């Protein structure tokens, strides 16, 4: 029984105390995608196939998703959203846009 959802946009309210070299900061607006976590060290991750990581976790499937009021995510796997981009537009790019981008990248 997990909370569903991906393609979420929100503001960071806290960062874990033992987080090192965070690319994001408290107060920053970020997006959460389907791939919530991958190790970034295995062969799949190093070759751009993070979705195939044996340790991969997915929003709304293996970790609580973005329909929750608060979401726990990993700092290396959230996407900073520019202030000039509306949250609703950004959310749709986090799924459909990435799907198209990845297809073009591998074509």
N, C-alpha and C positions, 0 to 999 in steps of 0.2 A: 504493500500500500504506500505508494509514493505520490507526491504532488506532481502533476503533469506540467508540460510547457517547455518550450525553448523559444528562441527569437525574442528574448526579453531585453529591455533597456531600463536601466536604473542608475542611481547614484550610490557610490561606495560610501557606506557608513562606518566601516571598521576594516582593519587589516590585521591579520593574526600577528601576535607579538614576536613570533619566531620566523616571520617572513623576511627573507633577505633579498636585496636587490629588486624590490618591487618596481615594475614598469608603470604602475598606476598609483594614485594617491587617494586618500579620503577626500570626498567631495567631488571627485571626478565622475562624469557620466560615462558608463560603459555598456556594452552589449554582451549578452550571453548566448552562445550558439548551441547547436545540438551536441557537439563534442565539448563536454565540460572539462575533461581532463585527459591527458596522455602523458606518458613518462618523459617524453622529449629526448630520451637517450637510446632507445632500442633501435634496431635496424629499420623498422618500419617508420618510426618517427624521424630518424636521420635522413631518410630518403623521400620525405614528404608524404608518407602514407600514415599520418597520425591516427586516422580513423581505424586503422588495422592494429594499433598498439594492443598488446595483450592486456595492458592495464587500463585501457580506455574506459571512461565513464561518460554516460550520455544524459543530458538534461531531461528530466521527466521519465527516464527509463531505468537508470541505475542509481541516480541521485535525484533528490527533489528538484523540480523544475521551476520555471519562472511564473507560474500561476500563484505562487506563494507571496505573502507580503514581503518577506525577506528571504534572500537566497544566499547560500554559501557557495562560493566559487573559488577557483584557483587564479592567482594574479597573472600567471603566464598564459591563461586561456580566456581572458576577457578581452574585448575589443574596445579601445577608447572611441567615443563618438564625438565628432566635432560639434561645437555649439551651433554652427550654422545648419546642421542637419536635424530635422524634426524627428522626434523619438519614434513615431509611427512609421515613417519612411525608413529609418535606420533598422527597425525591427524586421521589416520585410527583406531588407538586403542581407541580414544575418543568416537567412535560410535560402530563399530562392536565389538571391544574388550570388551567394557563395557556391551554390550548386552549378550555376551557369559559369562562374569564374573558373571553378575547378575543371569543368568539362573543356573549356577553351584552353586552359593551361596544359591539359594532357593531350590535346588534339594536334 
